[in-house]
């Protein structure tokens, strides 16, 4: 079979400096495609990742606040039970 390459292959040696940012995209088993990103594309990818991090931290902090309220209420009930002299039966 005569298979022609679809694009130019560029080999980047380890430690070699490049002037363009790159992102790795898998295109199937055993094949990796390297895509050059323009500065605007890099900015969009970075903004999307920061948005996902912000959403994740917001959800985690919201869950923490709900658990904090539950812990304060449970602690308040325990404190009041101790002040009123209520004890658990043994």
ABEGO torsion letter per residue (X at the ends): XBBBBABBBBBBBBGBBBABBBBBBBAEBGBBBBBBBBAAAAAAAAAAAAAAAAAAAAAAAAAAAAAAAAAAAAAAAAAAAAAAGBBBBX
